[in-house]
């Protein structure tokens, strides 16, 4: 008996990504992590909603309405992503001094702002001034794209700070907040690397035939697939580590059980 599965790489990665998101949501709820990481849980749920909506709504709605819907969802995801970073930073650096907080925030914002200016083209002012519906959509698209890029840059900066100074601020290795940050920064590094590599290819490429153009598009698809594979690996990382308790959690609960409080 022969089985024939006509799944492309894109379809396979989409299926794995959706399945991993659903499993992660179950772990967050079942292991009582959602109450601690409220905004991280919200962000994962929002990405899951966008994945499902992209499959259910594509081809069933007018193109302009579909584009507006996903632009709004993307912009909301950017806002939630920024709040997630604040949530994780507060957990990881809870014992840091106000001076250390100020220096860390200033350094991360300056480095991210300079990188944001340097990466990617910027449209003209006339193209984003909301004088018409199309310009308003262009502005929303710009905010979503650059906001997502800013979230990626800040995620990488937060990951570096967490790995370097997390232990000094009372966050031990295998702490859930630090592990979530490492996953976020890894996913963001993959996203940034994909964008920079494709930007370099697009600038230098000058196809002279359909075969060369097809080759360049194949390279783009491989880059996107590699980025999706990295994200699936990050989701598996979160599922595994968030399933297990943090170091000392079991010991503490056992100590409380063996030495109940006096009535």
DRENLUMTOR-734228 format. One record per residue: x, y, z of N, C-alpha, C in turn; residue in three letters; residue number from 1. Coordinates in Angstrom, 1 decimal. Example, Ala and Ser with C-alpha at 12.3 -4.5 7.8 and 13.67 -1.06 7.14 Angstrom:
<sites>
SITE    n.xx    n.yy    n.zz   ca.xx   ca.yy   ca.zz    c.xx    c.yy    c.zz  vexdren  lumdren
SITE    13.2    -5.7     7.8    12.3    -4.5     7.8    13.2    -3.3     7.8      ala        1
SITE    12.8    -2.2     7.1    13.7    -1.1     7.1    12.9     0.0     7.9      ser        2
</sites>
This chain:
<sites>
SITE    n.xx    n.yy    n.zz   ca.xx   ca.yy   ca.zz    c.xx    c.yy    c.zz  vexdren  lumdren
SITE     0.8    -1.2     0.0     0.0     0.0     0.0     0.9     1.2     0.0      unk        1
SITE     0.6     2.2    -0.9     1.4     3.4    -1.0     0.5     4.6    -0.6      unk        2
SITE     1.1     5.4     0.2     0.4     6.7     0.7     1.0     7.8    -0.1      unk        3
SITE     0.2     8.7    -0.5     0.6     9.9    -1.3     0.1    11.1    -0.6      unk        4
SITE     1.0    11.9     0.0     0.7    13.1     0.7     1.2    14.3    -0.1      unk        5
SITE     0.3    15.0    -0.7     0.6    16.1    -1.6     0.7    17.4    -0.8      unk        6
SITE     1.6    17.4     0.2     1.8    18.5     1.0     3.1    19.2     0.5      unk        7
SITE     3.1    20.5     0.3     4.3    21.2     0.0     5.0    21.6     1.3      unk        8
SITE     6.2    22.1     1.2     6.9    22.5     2.4     6.2    23.6     3.1      unk        9
SITE     5.6    24.6     2.4     4.8    25.6     3.0     3.7    25.1     3.8      unk       10
SITE     2.9    24.2     3.2     1.7    23.6     3.9     2.1    22.8     5.1      unk       11
SITE     3.2    22.1     5.0     3.7    21.3     6.1     4.1    22.1     7.3      unk       12
SITE     4.9    23.2     7.0     5.3    24.1     8.0     4.1    24.9     8.7      unk       13
SITE     3.2    25.2     7.8     2.0    25.9     8.4     1.2    24.9     9.3      unk       14
SITE     1.1    23.7     8.9     0.4    22.7     9.8     1.2    22.5    11.1      unk       15
SITE     2.5    22.4    11.0     3.3    22.2    12.2     3.2    23.4    13.1      unk       16
SITE     3.2    24.6    12.5     3.2    25.8    13.3     1.8    25.9    14.0      unk       17
SITE     0.7    25.7    13.4    -0.6    25.7    14.0    -0.7    24.7    15.1      unk       18
SITE    -0.2    23.4    14.8    -0.3    22.4    15.8     0.5    22.8    17.1      unk       19
SITE     1.7    23.3    16.9     2.6    23.7    18.0     2.0    24.8    18.8      unk       20
SITE     1.3    25.8    18.1     0.6    26.8    18.8    -0.5    26.3    19.7      unk       21
SITE    -1.3    25.4    19.2    -2.4    24.8    19.9    -1.9    24.0    21.1      unk       22
SITE    -0.8    23.2    20.9    -0.2    22.5    22.1     0.4    23.5    23.1      unk       23
SITE     1.0    24.5    22.7     1.5    25.5    23.6     0.4    26.2    24.4      unk       24
SITE    -0.7    26.5    23.8    -1.8    27.1    24.5    -2.4    26.1    25.6      unk       25
SITE    -2.4    24.8    25.2    -2.8    23.8    26.2    -1.9    23.7    27.3      unk       26
SITE    -0.6    23.8    27.1     0.4    23.7    28.1     0.3    24.9    29.0      unk       27
SITE     0.1    26.1    28.4     0.0    27.3    29.2    -1.2    27.3    30.2      unk       28
SITE    -2.3    26.7    29.6    -3.5    26.6    30.4    -3.5    25.5    31.4      unk       29
SITE    -3.0    24.3    30.9    -3.0    23.1    31.8    -2.0    23.1    32.9      unk       30
SITE    -0.9    23.8    32.7     0.2    23.9    33.7     0.1    25.2    34.5      unk       31
SITE    -1.0    25.9    34.3    -1.2    27.2    35.0    -0.1    28.2    34.8      unk       32
SITE     0.3    28.3    33.5     1.3    29.3    33.2     0.6    30.6    32.6      unk       33
SITE    -0.6    30.4    32.1    -1.3    31.5    31.5    -1.6    32.6    32.5      unk       34
SITE    -1.8    32.3    33.8    -2.1    33.3    34.8    -0.9    34.1    35.1      unk       35
SITE     0.3    33.5    34.9     1.5    34.2    35.2     2.0    35.0    34.0      unk       36
SITE     1.9    34.4    32.8     2.3    35.1    31.5     1.1    35.5    30.8      unk       37
SITE     0.3    36.4    31.3    -1.0    36.8    30.7    -0.8    37.3    29.3      unk       38
SITE     0.1    38.2    29.1     0.3    38.9    27.8     1.0    38.0    26.8      unk       39
SITE     1.9    37.1    27.3     2.5    36.1    26.4     1.4    35.2    25.9      unk       40
SITE     0.6    34.7    26.8    -0.5    33.8    26.4    -1.4    34.5    25.4      unk       41
SITE    -1.7    35.8    25.6    -2.6    36.6    24.7    -1.9    36.7    23.3      unk       42
SITE    -0.6    36.9    23.3     0.1    37.0    22.0     0.1    35.7    21.3      unk       43
SITE     0.3    34.6    22.0     0.2    33.3    21.3    -1.2    33.0    20.8      unk       44
SITE    -2.2    33.3    21.6    -3.6    33.1    21.1    -3.9    34.0    19.9      unk       45
SITE    -3.3    35.2    19.8    -3.6    36.1    18.7    -2.9    35.6    17.4      unk       46
SITE    -1.7    35.0    17.6    -1.0    34.5    16.4    -1.7    33.2    15.9      unk       47
SITE    -2.3    32.4    16.8    -3.1    31.3    16.5    -4.3    31.7    15.7      unk       48
SITE    -5.0    32.7    16.2    -6.1    33.3    15.5    -5.8    33.7    14.1      unk       49
SITE    -4.7    34.4    13.9    -4.2    34.9    12.6    -3.9    33.7    11.6      unk       50
SITE    -3.3    32.6    12.2    -3.0    31.5    11.4    -4.3    30.8    10.9      unk       51
SITE    -5.3    30.6    11.8    -6.5    30.0    11.4    -7.3    30.9    10.4      unk       52
SITE    -7.3    32.2    10.7    -8.1    33.1     9.8    -7.4    33.2     8.4      unk       53
SITE    -6.1    33.1     8.3    -5.5    33.2     7.0    -5.9    32.0     6.1      unk       54
SITE    -6.2    30.9     6.7    -6.6    29.7     5.9    -8.1    29.7     5.7      unk       55
SITE    -8.9    30.2     6.6   -10.3    30.1     6.4   -10.8    31.3     5.6      unk       56
SITE   -10.2    32.5     5.6   -10.7    33.6     5.0   -10.1    33.9     3.6      unk       57
SITE    -9.0    33.3     3.3    -8.3    33.6     2.0    -9.1    33.0     0.9      unk       58
SITE    -9.4    33.8    -0.1   -10.2    33.4    -1.2   -11.7    33.5    -1.0      unk       59
SITE   -12.1    33.8     0.3   -13.6    33.8     0.6   -14.0    35.3     0.9      unk       60
SITE   -13.1    36.2     0.9   -13.5    37.6     1.2   -12.9    38.5     0.1      unk       61
SITE   -13.4    39.7    -0.2   -12.8    40.6    -1.1   -11.4    40.9    -0.7      unk       62
SITE   -10.5    41.1    -1.6    -9.1    41.2    -1.3    -8.8    42.5    -0.4      unk       63
SITE    -9.5    43.6    -0.7    -9.2    44.8     0.1    -9.7    44.6     1.5      unk       64
SITE   -10.8    43.9     1.7   -11.3    43.7     3.1   -10.4    42.7     3.8      unk       65
SITE    -9.9    41.7     3.1    -9.0    40.7     3.7    -7.7    41.4     4.1      unk       66
SITE    -7.2    42.3     3.2    -6.0    43.0     3.6    -6.2    43.9     4.8      unk       67
SITE    -7.3    44.6     4.9    -7.6    45.5     6.0    -7.7    44.7     7.3      unk       68
SITE    -8.3    43.5     7.2    -8.5    42.7     8.4    -7.1    42.3     9.0      unk       69
SITE    -6.2    41.8     8.1    -4.9    41.3     8.6    -4.0    42.5     8.9      unk       70
SITE    -4.2    43.6     8.3    -3.4    44.8     8.8    -3.8    45.2    10.2      unk       71
SITE    -5.0    45.2    10.5    -5.5    45.5    11.9    -5.0    44.4    12.9      unk       72
SITE    -5.1    43.2    12.5    -4.6    42.1    13.4    -3.1    42.2    13.6      unk       73
SITE    -2.4    42.5    12.5    -1.0    42.7    12.6    -0.6    43.8    13.5      unk       74
SITE    -1.3    45.0    13.4    -1.0    46.1    14.3    -1.3    45.8    15.7      unk       75
SITE    -2.4    45.1    16.0    -2.7    44.7    17.3    -1.6    43.7    17.9      unk       76
SITE    -1.1    42.8    17.0     0.0    41.9    17.4     1.2    42.7    17.8      unk       77
SITE     1.5    43.8    17.1     2.7    44.6    17.4     2.5    45.2    18.8      unk       78
SITE     1.3    45.8    19.1     1.1    46.4    20.4     1.2    45.3    21.5      unk       79
SITE     0.6    44.1    21.3     0.7    43.0    22.3     2.2    42.6    22.4      unk       80
SITE     2.9    42.5    21.3     4.3    42.1    21.4     5.1    43.1    22.3      unk       81
SITE     4.9    44.4    22.2     5.6    45.3    23.0     5.2    45.1    24.5      unk       82
SITE     3.9    44.9    24.8     3.5    44.7    26.2     4.1    43.4    26.7      unk       83
SITE     4.2    42.3    25.9     4.9    41.1    26.3     6.3    41.3    26.7      unk       84
SITE     7.0    42.2    26.0     8.4    42.4    26.3     8.5    43.2    27.7      unk       85
SITE     7.6    44.1    27.9     7.5    44.8    29.2     7.2    43.8    30.3      unk       86
SITE     6.3    42.9    30.1     5.9    41.9    31.1     7.1    41.0    31.4      unk       87
SITE     7.8    40.5    30.4     9.0    39.6    30.7    10.1    40.4    31.3      unk       88
SITE    10.4    41.6    30.9    11.4    42.4    31.5    11.2    42.6    33.0      unk       89
SITE    10.0    42.9    33.4     9.6    43.1    34.8     9.9    41.8    35.6      unk       90
SITE     9.6    40.7    35.0     9.8    39.4    35.7    11.3    39.1    35.8      unk       91
SITE    12.0    39.4    34.8    13.4    39.0    34.8    14.3    39.9    35.6      unk       92
SITE    14.0    41.2    35.5    14.9    42.2    36.2    14.1    42.8    37.4      unk       93
SITE    13.4    42.0    38.1    12.6    42.5    39.2    13.4    43.1    40.4      unk       94
SITE    14.6    42.7    40.5    15.5    43.3    41.6    16.5    44.3    41.1      unk       95
SITE    16.4    44.7    39.9    17.3    45.7    39.3    17.0    47.1    39.9      unk       96
SITE    18.1    47.9    40.0    17.9    49.2    40.6    17.3    50.1    39.5      unk       97
SITE    16.7    51.3    39.9    16.2    52.2    38.9    17.2    52.7    38.0      unk       98
SITE    18.4    52.9    38.4    19.5    53.3    37.5    19.8    52.3    36.4      unk       99
SITE    19.8    51.0    36.9    20.1    49.9    35.9    18.9    49.8    34.9      unk      100
SITE    17.7    50.0    35.4    16.5    50.0    34.5    16.6    51.1    33.5      unk      101
SITE    17.0    52.3    33.9    17.1    53.4    33.0    18.2    53.2    32.0      unk      102
SITE    19.3    52.7    32.4    20.4    52.5    31.4    20.1    51.4    30.4      unk      103
SITE    19.4    50.3    30.9    19.0    49.2    30.1    18.0    49.6    29.0      unk      104
SITE    17.0    50.4    29.5    15.9    50.8    28.6    16.5    51.8    27.5      unk      105
SITE    17.3    52.7    28.0    17.9    53.7    27.1    18.8    53.0    26.0      unk      106
SITE    19.7    52.1    26.5    20.5    51.4    25.5    19.8    50.6    24.5      unk      107
SITE    18.8    49.8    25.0    18.0    49.0    24.1    17.2    49.9    23.1      unk      108
SITE    16.6    51.0    23.5    15.9    51.8    22.6    16.7    52.5    21.6      unk      109
SITE    17.9    53.0    22.0    18.8    53.7    21.1    19.3    52.7    20.0      unk      110
SITE    19.8    51.5    20.5    20.3    50.5    19.5    19.2    50.1    18.6      unk      111
SITE    18.0    49.9    19.1    16.9    49.5    18.2    16.5    50.6    17.2      unk      112
SITE    16.4    51.8    17.7    16.1    52.9    16.8    17.0    53.1    15.7      unk      113
SITE    18.3    53.0    16.0    19.4    53.1    14.9    19.2    52.0    13.9      unk      114
SITE    19.0    50.8    14.4    18.9    49.7    13.5    17.6    49.8    12.7      unk      115
SITE    16.5    50.3    13.3    15.3    50.4    12.6    15.4    51.4    11.5      unk      116
SITE    16.1    52.5    11.7    16.3    53.5    10.6    17.1    52.9     9.5      unk      117
SITE    18.1    52.1     9.8    19.0    51.6     8.8    18.4    50.4     8.0      unk      118
SITE    17.5    49.6     8.6    17.0    48.4     7.9    15.7    48.8     7.1      unk      119
SITE    15.7    48.4     5.8    14.5    48.5     5.0    14.3    49.9     4.5      unk      120
SITE    13.6    50.0     3.4    13.2    51.3     2.8    12.1    52.0     3.6      unk      121
SITE    12.1    53.3     3.5    11.0    54.1     4.1    10.2    54.8     3.0      unk      122
SITE     8.9    54.8     3.1     8.1    55.5     2.0     8.2    57.0     2.2      unk      123
SITE     7.8    57.7     1.2     7.7    59.2     1.2     6.6    59.6     2.2      unk      124
SITE     6.7    60.9     2.6     5.6    61.4     3.5     4.3    61.5     2.9      unk      125
SITE     4.3    61.8     1.6     3.0    61.9     0.9     2.3    60.6     0.8      unk      126
SITE     3.0    59.5     0.8     2.4    58.2     0.6     1.7    57.7     1.9      unk      127
SITE     2.0    58.3     3.0     1.5    57.8     4.3     0.6    58.8     5.0      unk      128
SITE     0.5    60.0     4.5    -0.4    61.0     5.1    -1.8    60.6     4.9      unk      129
SITE    -2.6    60.3     5.9    -3.9    59.7     5.7    -5.0    60.7     5.1      unk      130
SITE    -4.7    61.1     3.9    -5.7    61.9     3.2    -6.7    61.1     2.4      unk      131
SITE    -6.5    59.8     2.3    -7.4    58.9     1.6    -7.4    57.5     2.2      unk      132
SITE    -8.3    56.7     1.8    -8.3    55.3     2.4    -7.0    54.6     2.1      unk      133
SITE    -6.5    54.7     0.8    -5.3    54.0     0.5    -4.1    54.5     1.3      unk      134
SITE    -4.0    55.8     1.5    -2.9    56.3     2.3    -3.0    55.9     3.7      unk      135
SITE    -4.3    55.8     4.2    -4.4    55.4     5.6    -4.0    53.9     5.7      unk      136
SITE    -4.3    53.1     4.7    -3.8    51.7     4.7    -2.3    51.6     4.6      unk      137
SITE    -1.7    52.5     3.8    -0.3    52.5     3.7     0.4    52.9     5.0      unk      138
SITE    -0.3    53.9     5.8     0.3    54.3     7.1     0.2    53.1     8.1      unk      139
SITE    -1.0    52.4     8.0    -1.2    51.3     9.0    -0.2    50.2     8.6      unk      140
SITE     0.1    50.0     7.3     1.0    48.9     6.9     2.4    49.3     7.4      unk      141
SITE     2.8    50.6     7.3     4.1    51.1     7.7     4.3    50.9     9.2      unk      142
SITE     3.2    51.3    10.0     3.3    51.1    11.4     3.4    49.6    11.8      unk      143
SITE     2.7    48.8    11.1     2.8    47.4    11.4     4.2    46.8    11.1      unk      144
SITE     4.7    47.1     9.9     6.0    46.6     9.5     7.1    47.1    10.3      unk      145
SITE     7.2    48.4    10.5     8.3    48.9    11.3     8.1    48.6    12.8      unk      146
SITE     6.8    48.5    13.3     6.6    48.1    14.6     7.0    46.7    14.9      unk      147
SITE     6.7    45.8    13.9     7.1    44.4    14.1     8.6    44.3    14.1      unk      148
SITE     9.3    45.1    13.2    10.8    45.1    13.2    11.3    45.7    14.5      unk      149
SITE    10.7    46.7    15.1    11.1    47.2    16.4    10.9    46.2    17.5      unk      150
SITE     9.8    45.4    17.5     9.6    44.3    18.5    10.7    43.3    18.3      unk      151
SITE    11.1    42.9    17.1    12.2    42.0    16.9    13.5    42.5    17.5      unk      152
SITE    13.8    43.7    17.2    15.1    44.3    17.7    15.1    44.4    19.2      unk      153
SITE    14.0    44.8    19.8    13.9    44.9    21.2    14.0    43.5    21.9      unk      154
SITE    13.4    42.5    21.2    13.4    41.1    21.7    14.9    40.6    21.8      unk      155
SITE    15.6    40.9    20.7    17.0    40.5    20.7    17.8    41.2    21.8      unk      156
SITE    17.6    42.5    21.9    18.3    43.3    23.0    17.9    42.7    24.4      unk      157
SITE    16.6    42.4    24.6    16.2    41.9    25.9    16.8    40.5    26.1      unk      158
SITE    16.9    39.7    25.1    17.5    38.4    25.3    19.0    38.5    25.7      unk      159
SITE    19.7    39.5    25.1    21.1    39.7    25.4    21.2    40.1    26.9      unk      160
SITE    20.4    41.1    27.3    20.4    41.6    28.6    20.0    40.5    29.6      unk      161
SITE    19.0    39.7    29.3    18.6    38.6    30.2    19.7    37.6    30.4      unk      162
SITE    20.3    37.2    29.3    21.4    36.2    29.5    22.6    36.7    30.2      unk      163
SITE    22.9    38.0    30.0    24.1    38.6    30.6    23.9    39.0    32.0      unk      164
SITE    22.8    39.7    32.3    22.5    40.2    33.7    21.4    39.6    34.4      unk      165
SITE    20.7    38.6    33.9    19.6    38.0    34.5    19.9    37.4    35.9      unk      166
SITE    21.0    36.7    36.0    21.4    36.0    37.2    21.7    37.1    38.3      unk      167
SITE    22.3    38.2    37.9    22.6    39.2    38.9    21.4    39.8    39.5      unk      168
SITE    20.3    39.8    38.7    19.0    40.3    39.2    18.1    39.3    39.8      unk      169
SITE    18.7    38.2    40.2    17.9    37.2    40.9    17.1    36.2    40.0      unk      170
SITE    17.4    36.2    38.7    16.7    35.2    37.8    17.7    34.1    37.5      unk      171
SITE    17.4    32.9    38.1    18.3    31.8    37.8    18.1    31.2    36.5      unk      172
SITE    19.0    30.4    36.0    18.9    29.7    34.8    17.7    28.7    34.9      unk      173
SITE    17.0    28.5    33.8    15.8    27.7    33.6    14.6    28.4    34.3      unk      174
SITE    14.7    29.6    34.7    13.5    30.4    35.1    12.7    30.6    33.8      unk      175
SITE    11.4    30.4    34.0    10.5    30.4    32.8    10.5    31.7    32.1      unk      176
SITE    10.6    32.9    32.8    10.6    34.1    32.1    11.9    34.2    31.2      unk      177
SITE    13.0    33.8    31.7    14.2    33.9    30.9    14.2    32.9    29.7      unk      178
SITE    13.6    31.7    29.9    13.5    30.8    28.8    12.5    31.3    27.7      unk      179
SITE    11.5    32.0    28.1    10.6    32.6    27.1    11.3    33.7    26.4      unk      180
SITE    12.1    34.5    27.1    12.8    35.5    26.4    13.8    35.0    25.4      unk      181
SITE    14.5    33.9    25.8    15.5    33.3    24.9    14.8    32.8    23.6      unk      182
SITE    13.6    32.2    23.8    12.8    31.8    22.6    12.4    33.0    21.7      unk      183
SITE    12.0    34.0    22.3    11.6    35.2    21.6    12.7    35.8    20.8      unk      184
SITE    13.9    35.9    21.5    15.0    36.5    20.8    15.5    35.6    19.7      unk      185
SITE    15.5    34.3    19.9    15.9    33.4    18.8    15.0    33.5    17.6      unk      186
SITE    13.6    33.6    17.8    12.7    33.8    16.7    12.9    35.1    16.0      unk      187
SITE    13.2    36.2    16.8    13.4    37.5    16.2    14.7    37.5    15.4      unk      188
SITE    15.8    36.8    15.9    17.0    36.7    15.1    16.8    36.1    13.8      unk      189
SITE    16.0    35.0    13.8    15.7    34.4    12.5    14.9    35.3    11.6      unk      190
SITE    14.0    36.0    12.1    13.2    37.0    11.3    14.1    38.1    10.8      unk      191
SITE    15.0    38.6    11.6    15.8    39.7    11.1    16.8    39.2    10.1      unk      192
SITE    17.4    38.0    10.3    18.4    37.4     9.4    17.7    37.2     8.0      unk      193
SITE    16.5    36.7     8.1    15.7    36.5     6.8    15.5    37.8     6.0      unk      194
SITE    15.1    38.8     6.8    14.8    40.1     6.1    16.1    40.7     5.6      unk      195
SITE    17.2    40.7     6.3    18.5    41.3     5.9    19.0    40.5     4.7      unk      196
SITE    19.0    39.2     4.7    19.5    38.4     3.6    18.7    38.6     2.3      unk      197
SITE    17.4    38.7     2.5    16.5    38.9     1.3    16.7    40.3     0.8      unk      198
SITE    16.9    41.3     1.7    17.1    42.7     1.2    18.4    42.8     0.4      unk      199
SITE    19.5    42.0     0.9    20.7    42.1     0.1    20.6    41.4    -1.2      unk      200
SITE    19.8    40.3    -1.3    19.6    39.6    -2.6    18.8    40.5    -3.5      unk      201
SITE    17.8    41.1    -3.0    16.9    41.9    -3.9    17.7    43.1    -4.4      unk      202
SITE    18.6    43.7    -3.7    19.4    44.8    -4.1    20.4    44.4    -5.2      unk      203
SITE    21.0    43.3    -5.1    22.1    42.9    -6.0    21.5    42.1    -7.2      unk      204
SITE    20.3    41.5    -7.1    19.8    40.7    -8.1    19.3    41.5    -9.3      unk      205
SITE    19.6    41.1   -10.5    19.2    41.7   -11.7    18.9    40.6   -12.7      unk      206
SITE    17.7    39.9   -12.6    17.4    38.8   -13.5    17.3    39.2   -14.9      unk      207
SITE    17.8    38.5   -15.8    17.7    38.7   -17.3    16.9    37.7   -18.0      unk      208
SITE    16.3    36.8   -17.3    15.5    35.8   -17.9    14.5    35.3   -16.9      unk      209
SITE    13.5    34.6   -17.3    12.5    34.0   -16.4    13.1    33.0   -15.5      unk      210
SITE    14.1    32.2   -16.0    14.8    31.2   -15.2    15.5    31.8   -14.1      unk      211
SITE    16.2    32.9   -14.3    16.9    33.6   -13.2    15.9    34.2   -12.2      unk      212
SITE    14.8    34.7   -12.7    13.8    35.3   -11.8    13.2    34.2   -10.9      unk      213
SITE    12.9    33.0   -11.5    12.4    31.9   -10.8    13.3    31.4    -9.8      unk      214
SITE    14.6    31.4   -10.1    15.7    31.0    -9.1    15.7    31.9    -7.9      unk      215
SITE    15.6    33.2    -8.2    15.5    34.2    -7.1    14.3    34.0    -6.2      unk      216
SITE    13.2    33.7    -6.8    11.9    33.5    -6.0    12.0    32.2    -5.2      unk      217
SITE    12.7    31.2    -5.8    12.9    30.0    -5.0    13.8    30.2    -3.8      unk      218
SITE    14.8    31.1    -4.0    15.7    31.4    -2.8    14.9    32.1    -1.7      unk      219
SITE    14.0    33.0    -2.1    13.1    33.6    -1.2    12.2    32.7    -0.4      unk      220
SITE    11.7    31.7    -1.1    10.8    30.7    -0.5    11.6    29.8     0.5      unk      221
SITE    12.8    29.5     0.1    13.7    28.7     1.0    14.0    29.5     2.3      unk      222
SITE    14.3    30.8     2.1    14.6    31.6     3.3    13.4    31.7     4.2      unk      223
SITE    12.2    31.9     3.6    11.0    31.9     4.5    10.7    30.6     5.1      unk      224
SITE    10.9    29.5     4.4    10.7    28.2     5.0    11.7    27.9     6.2      unk      225
SITE    13.0    28.4     6.0    14.0    28.2     7.0    13.6    29.0     8.3      unk      226
SITE    13.1    30.2     8.1    12.6    31.1     9.2    11.4    30.4     9.9      unk      227
SITE    10.5    29.8     9.1     9.4    29.1     9.7     9.8    27.9    10.5      unk      228
SITE    10.8    27.2    10.0    11.4    26.0    10.8    12.0    26.5    12.1      unk      229
SITE    12.7    27.6    12.1    13.3    28.1    13.3    12.2    28.5    14.3      unk      230
SITE    11.1    29.0    13.8    10.0    29.4    14.7     9.3    28.2    15.3      unk      231
SITE     9.2    27.1    14.5     8.6    25.9    15.0     9.5    25.3    16.1      unk      232
SITE    10.8    25.4    15.9    11.8    24.9    16.9    11.6    25.7    18.2      unk      233
SITE    11.4    27.0    18.1    11.2    27.9    19.3     9.9    27.5    20.0      unk      234
SITE     8.8    27.2    19.2     7.6    26.8    19.8     7.8    25.5    20.6      unk      235
SITE     8.5    24.5    20.1     8.8    23.3    20.8     9.6    23.6    22.0      unk      236
SITE    10.6    24.5    21.9    11.4    24.9    23.1    10.4    25.4    24.2      unk      237
SITE     9.5    26.3    23.9     8.5    26.8    24.9     7.7    25.7    25.4      unk      238
SITE     7.2    24.8    24.6     6.3    23.7    25.1     7.1    22.8    26.1      unk      239
SITE     8.3    22.5    25.8     9.0    21.6    26.7     9.4    22.2    28.0      unk      240
SITE     9.9    23.4    27.9    10.4    24.1    29.2     9.2    24.5    30.0      unk      241
SITE     8.1    25.0    29.4     7.0    25.5    30.2     6.2    24.3    30.8      unk      242
SITE     6.4    23.1    30.2     5.7    22.0    30.8     6.3    21.6    32.2      unk      243
SITE     7.7    21.7    32.2     8.3    21.4    33.5     8.3    22.6    34.4      unk      244
SITE     8.3    22.3    35.8     8.4    23.3    36.8     9.8    24.0    36.8      unk      245
SITE     9.8    25.2    37.3    11.1    25.8    37.5    11.9    25.1    38.6      unk      246
SITE    13.2    25.3    38.6    14.1    24.7    39.6    13.6    25.2    41.0      unk      247
SITE    13.5    24.2    41.9    13.1    24.6    43.3    11.6    24.7    43.5      unk      248
SITE    10.8    24.7    42.5     9.3    24.7    42.7     8.8    23.5    43.3      unk      249
SITE     9.3    22.3    42.8     8.8    21.0    43.4     9.3    20.9    44.8      unk      250
SITE    10.5    21.3    45.1    11.1    21.2    46.4    10.3    22.0    47.4      unk      251
SITE    10.0    23.3    47.0     9.2    24.2    47.8     7.8    23.6    48.1      unk      252
SITE     7.1    23.1    47.1     5.8    22.6    47.3     5.8    21.4    48.3      unk      253
SITE     6.9    20.5    48.1     7.0    19.4    49.0     7.2    19.8    50.4      unk      254
SITE     8.1    20.8    50.6     8.4    21.3    51.9     7.1    21.9    52.6      unk      255
SITE     6.3    22.6    51.8     5.1    23.1    52.4     4.1    22.0    52.8      unk      256
SITE     4.1    20.9    52.0     3.2    19.8    52.2     3.6    19.0    53.5      unk      257
SITE     5.0    18.9    53.6     5.5    18.1    54.8     5.4    18.9    56.0      unk      258
SITE     5.4    20.2    56.0     5.4    21.1    57.1     4.3    22.1    57.0      unk      259
SITE     3.0    21.6    57.2     1.9    22.5    57.1     1.9    23.5    58.2      unk      260
SITE     1.3    24.6    57.9     1.3    25.7    58.9     0.4    25.3    60.1      unk      261
SITE     0.8    25.8    61.2     0.1    25.5    62.4    -1.3    26.2    62.4      unk      262
SITE    -2.3    25.6    62.9    -3.6    26.2    62.9    -3.7    27.3    63.9      unk      263
</sites>
